[in-house]
């Protein structure tokens, strides 16, 4: 059985420079062979390279390291593959590294998954959590606003407001859509909206009063409440959105070329086969009861909303 590189603490993989068409056509046969030999050192083309997994950085890096490091070890054992977790710096980097083949399997939100799939021909969704078929965003307000929970989003319009990442599904895209549907300009908050960068940061900014209101994904919100923070004296849950599809694992075509055409089925089988009895730690870290199969059609609404809001082109 191959060894598992379960957690890697370094930064994202560095993309090697690509040779231009002019470079490849120029020079002697010897020069061309040397150039191609240099290109062949890229791990994206190395059949012996491990399965490289990544994720959008939607939570604290230490949380993500534990989550995906644990998954990498479990996945390596189950599939008899070497697996590396490679953290990335931001949402756009996750999409870019997936497109170039430097990441093979990425835990994307609905919007970034759509963006990555549209930019990477042959990419396929393989699984989502049970909760991702019925996911919600949570609008929160600083307790000092005096706002009580309500289904009316209009009172948020006059507050200093922060989203999460600019391309977060649950922290920006879907909340902006539901705000607009409620008659609130999603860009019209006093001073313009903020972008915290992650769901954890959104909670912290609203709790401190730096912003009076914000929005984040329900799973992170409920996890932080269960851990004992934030308290109702700092942050109040104001409203939840209607349901939508969200997070999912997306597999790139180069991994299939390296590791076999049956890789999508093997990965789907691994995720859907996780059980509370044998794999409780992985499921608990993901906040899921189970994983279920998914398909691109589940994210058609997100793609359309992304186009309507100018986040998908």
LINJONOR-V727546 format. One record per pair of residues at least 12 apart in sequence whose ideal C-beta (glycine too) atoms are under 6 Angstrom apart, sorted by the first residue. I is the first residue (numbers start at 1). J is the second residue. Records with the same first field share a line. If there is no record, write none. Layout:
I->J + J
This chain:
1->80
2->82
4->73 + 76 + 83
5->82 + 84
6->69 + 72 + 73
7->65 + 69 + 85
8->84 + 85 + 86
12->86 + 88 + 93 + 97
13->86 + 102
15->100 + 102
16->42
19->35
44->101 + 102 + 254
47->258
50->82 + 83 + 84
51->81 + 83 + 104
52->84 + 86 + 103 + 104
53->85 + 105
54->86 + 88 + 94 + 103 + 106
55->68 + 107
56->91 + 94 + 108 + 109 + 112
58->198 + 199
59->198 + 200
60->200
67->285
68->85
69->85
70->285
71->282
72->85
74->282
78->270
79->266
91->112 + 165 + 167
94->106
95->112 + 115 + 116
98->116 + 252
99->119 + 120
101->254
104->252 + 255
105->251
106->250
107->249
108->250
109->168 + 169 + 246 + 247
110->169 + 245 + 246 + 299 + 302
111->167 + 169 + 173 + 302 + 306
112->167
113->248 + 250
114->299 + 302 + 303
116->250
120->252
122->253
123->250 + 252
124->251 + 264
125->248 + 250 + 294 + 296
126->249 + 251 + 264 + 267 + 268
127->249 + 268 + 271 + 291
128->248 + 294
129->286 + 288 + 291
130->288 + 289 + 290 + 292
131->288
132->246 + 247
134->243
135->244 + 246
136->218 + 240 + 241 + 243
137->170 + 174 + 175 + 215 + 241
138->216 + 218 + 221 + 237 + 240
139->215 + 238 + 239
140->206 + 214 + 235 + 237
141->213 + 236 + 238
142->206 + 209 + 212
143->233 + 234 + 236
145->212
147->238
149->238
153->179 + 182 + 184
154->184
156->213
157->184
159->212 + 213
160->190 + 211 + 212
161->189 + 193 + 213
162->194 + 196 + 202 + 205 + 211 + 214
163->193 + 195
164->196 + 198 + 199 + 202 + 216
165->197
166->195
169->246
170->217 + 246
171->199 + 216
174->241 + 244
175->215
177->305
178->241
194->211
199->216 + 217 + 220
202->214 + 216
203->230
206->235
207->230 + 234 + 235
219->287
245->298 + 299
248->294
251->264
268->293
271->291
272->291
274->291
